[in-house]
């Protein structure tokens, strides 16, 4: 397993205690955020890795991006329920939110699953939720980038109403699901000091810039994907290469090779401030050998 960690260090301490914090540790929490789950192989990798991750990190909250969990495109109510039953506190989505029609009503009914808040208000679902554990509330916001993706409204204007809707939870994590790294970096700076973390998703490739920004917000441009590293961002590599070589339509299938879990672990001791962000890159746990 490869891990990288960035700490707020003395910089975070210089900001002092956030309004609402107390000396008894109010606001102390940790969040494990899991990058885009790709297909059945990604889902199985997550479910098999969770016991290891819970023992190692003991996270207060687990949040995962699930927009590719159903065969590599979209999500279904059955699969979302499976993730929630496994202890995922909230599920974020992205540009493939509406790939499967059976999820439309579910998005309205299930509070723990969010789609980008800057989609049109007429579209199914909601963009924010609040989950609570151990007396600490975590607000989860999902955003879509506007460059190269079809989001109905600007992420930079809609984030303001989203934050107001949350009603001051102790911590807020924002999943910025975007193609352009510039949009993600800009959103991190835009929200620095106002949210606990801004984590990027969508490109499926983990970036090496995990850090705590000067205002105390944990940031990474892309968490990466939970799925097959042996493909091309989740697709069987021979199919992706054929498409690029021939410039013709090719039916893509999810690869099954070399599955990894990619995530970040964020530690917090003061409301709306991160102490550190640690990158978690872990191969799928090996199944124990069968007894003869």
Buried (B, 14 or more C-beta within 10 A) or exposed (E): EEEBBBBBEEEBEEBEBBEEBEEEEBBBBBBBBBBBBBBBBBBBBBBBBBEEBEEEBEBBBBBBBBBBBBBBBBBBBEBBBBBBEBEBBBBBBBBBBBBBEEBBEBBEEBEBBBBBBBBEEEBBBBBBBBBEEEEBBBBBBBBBBBEEBEBBBEBBEBBEEBBEBBEBBBBBBBBBBBBBBEBBBBBBBBBBBBBBBBBBBBBBBBBEBBBBBBBBBBBBBBBBBBBBBBBBBBBBBEBBEBBEEEEEEBEBBBBBEEBBBBBBBBBBBBBBBBBBBBBBBBBBBEEEEEEE
